[in-house]
């Protein structure tokens, strides 16, 4: 290797390091922006929970099933809270019995279980009977929980308050 090649090699190495560093900064910046956007969908104003409509057109309410963190999709058209089977298994839920239910995708076989559900903002439902479905894409928060609350909706926002 000649003395002239060494500076060229260092130049290329420096360029690649800078490109990698810029890429890392852009990636980390995007992740921080994404985290902030998700966090801004949930706000607590006193005892009132304010949910902002997500990019998918739905309202999401962060919470937990047992000790497992979840992002519930608020579904005012669902009678009962429903969980994907993979989530139920992670939360250690035990089947209490088989159930066949009608979903938007058609009839589905699953099981019922009991779960302790807690939602950010202090809403809790202990030993809630939930429907567990093997092909469900996301946990659905149904009227069995939402019906205990007072909620109002305006464009892009859902406000939830405890019943008086």
C-alpha positions as CSV (number, residue, x, y, z in Angstrom):
1,X,0.0,0.0,0.0
2,X,1.5,3.3,-1.0
3,X,1.4,6.5,1.0
4,X,-1.1,8.0,-1.4
5,X,-3.7,5.2,-0.9
6,X,-3.8,5.6,2.8
7,X,-5.4,9.0,2.8
8,X,-8.0,7.8,0.2
9,X,-8.8,4.8,2.4
10,X,-9.2,7.0,5.4
11,X,-11.5,9.4,3.4
12,X,-13.7,6.5,2.4
13,X,-13.8,5.1,6.0
14,X,-14.7,8.6,7.3
15,X,-17.5,9.0,4.7
16,X,-19.0,5.6,5.6
17,X,-18.7,6.4,9.3
18,X,-20.5,9.7,8.8
19,X,-23.2,8.1,6.7
20,X,-23.7,5.5,9.4
21,X,-23.8,8.1,12.1
22,X,-26.3,10.3,10.2
23,X,-28.5,7.2,9.6
24,X,-28.4,6.3,13.3
25,X,-29.3,9.8,14.3
26,X,-32.2,9.9,11.8
27,X,-33.4,6.4,13.0
28,X,-33.3,7.4,16.7
29,X,-35.0,10.7,16.0
30,X,-37.8,8.9,14.1
31,X,-38.2,6.4,17.0
32,X,-38.4,9.3,19.5
33,X,-41.0,11.1,17.4
34,X,-43.0,7.9,17.0
35,X,-42.9,7.3,20.8
36,X,-44.1,10.9,21.4
37,X,-46.9,10.5,18.9
38,X,-48.2,7.3,20.5
39,X,-47.9,8.8,24.0
40,X,-49.9,11.9,22.9
41,X,-52.9,9.7,22.0
42,X,-53.5,9.3,25.8
43,X,-53.9,12.2,28.2
44,X,-55.2,12.5,31.7
45,X,-57.0,15.7,32.7
46,X,-57.9,15.2,36.3
47,X,-60.1,12.1,36.4
48,X,-61.0,12.5,32.7
49,X,-59.2,10.3,30.2
50,X,-58.8,11.9,26.8
51,X,-58.0,9.6,23.9
52,X,-57.0,11.1,20.5
53,X,-57.8,9.1,17.3
54,X,-54.8,7.2,16.0
55,X,-53.6,7.1,12.4
56,X,-55.5,3.8,11.9
57,X,-58.8,5.7,12.6
58,X,-59.4,4.0,16.0
59,X,-59.0,5.1,19.6
60,X,-56.4,3.2,21.6
61,X,-56.3,2.9,25.4
62,X,-53.0,1.7,27.0
63,X,-53.3,-0.7,29.9
64,X,-52.5,-4.1,31.2
65,X,-53.9,-7.6,31.3
66,X,-52.4,-8.9,34.5
67,X,-48.8,-7.8,34.3
68,X,-48.7,-7.7,30.5
69,X,-48.8,-4.2,28.9
70,X,-51.3,-3.9,26.0
71,X,-52.7,-1.3,23.7
72,X,-56.5,-1.8,23.7
73,X,-58.5,-0.8,20.7
74,X,-61.7,0.9,22.0
75,X,-64.6,-0.9,20.4
76,X,-68.0,0.4,21.4
77,X,-69.5,-2.2,19.0
78,X,-68.1,-5.1,21.0
79,X,-70.3,-6.4,23.8
80,X,-67.4,-8.0,25.6
81,X,-63.7,-7.4,25.9
82,X,-61.7,-9.8,23.6
83,X,-58.1,-10.8,23.6
84,X,-55.8,-12.5,21.1
85,X,-54.9,-16.0,22.3
86,X,-51.2,-15.1,22.3
87,X,-51.8,-12.3,24.7
88,X,-53.9,-14.5,27.0
89,X,-51.1,-17.1,27.1
90,X,-48.5,-14.4,28.0
91,X,-50.8,-13.2,30.8
92,X,-51.3,-16.8,32.0
93,X,-55.1,-16.8,31.5
94,X,-56.7,-20.3,31.9
95,X,-59.6,-21.3,29.7
96,X,-62.9,-21.6,31.6
97,X,-64.9,-23.0,28.6
98,X,-65.3,-22.9,24.9
99,X,-67.1,-20.2,23.1
100,X,-68.2,-19.6,19.5
101,X,-68.6,-16.0,18.6
102,X,-69.5,-13.9,15.6
103,X,-66.8,-11.4,14.6
104,X,-66.6,-9.0,11.6
105,X,-64.6,-11.9,9.9
106,X,-67.3,-14.4,10.6
107,X,-67.8,-17.1,13.2
108,X,-64.8,-18.0,15.4
109,X,-64.1,-20.6,18.0
110,X,-62.3,-19.5,21.2
111,X,-62.6,-19.7,24.9
112,X,-63.6,-17.5,27.9
113,X,-61.3,-16.7,30.7
114,X,-61.1,-14.3,33.7
115,X,-58.6,-11.5,33.6
116,X,-57.6,-8.5,35.7
117,X,-57.7,-5.5,33.3
118,X,-56.3,-2.1,34.3
119,X,-56.3,0.9,32.0
120,X,-54.1,3.9,32.3
121,X,-56.0,6.6,34.1
122,X,-57.0,4.3,37.0
123,X,-59.8,2.3,35.4
124,X,-59.8,-1.3,36.6
125,X,-61.9,-4.4,36.0
126,X,-60.9,-7.3,38.2
127,X,-61.8,-10.9,37.3
128,X,-63.4,-9.6,34.1
129,X,-64.8,-12.4,31.9
130,X,-63.0,-12.0,28.5
131,X,-63.4,-13.8,25.2
132,X,-60.1,-15.2,23.9
133,X,-59.8,-15.7,20.1
134,X,-56.9,-17.3,18.3
135,X,-56.9,-15.1,15.2
136,X,-57.8,-11.7,16.8
137,X,-55.3,-9.1,15.7
138,X,-55.5,-6.7,18.7
139,X,-57.1,-6.6,22.1
140,X,-60.6,-5.1,22.0
141,X,-62.0,-3.1,24.9
142,X,-65.7,-3.8,24.8
143,X,-68.9,-2.4,26.4
144,X,-68.5,-4.7,29.4
145,X,-65.9,-2.1,30.6
146,X,-66.9,1.0,28.6
147,X,-70.5,0.7,29.8
148,X,-69.4,1.4,33.3
149,X,-68.0,4.8,32.2
150,X,-69.4,8.0,30.9
151,X,-67.9,8.9,27.5
152,X,-68.4,11.5,24.9
153,X,-67.0,11.9,21.5
154,X,-66.2,14.8,19.3
155,X,-64.2,14.7,16.1
156,X,-60.9,13.0,16.7
157,X,-61.3,12.8,20.5
158,X,-62.9,10.5,23.0
159,X,-63.4,11.7,26.6
160,X,-64.0,9.1,29.3
161,X,-65.1,9.9,32.8
162,X,-66.1,7.6,35.7
163,X,-69.8,7.3,36.3
164,X,-71.1,9.9,38.8
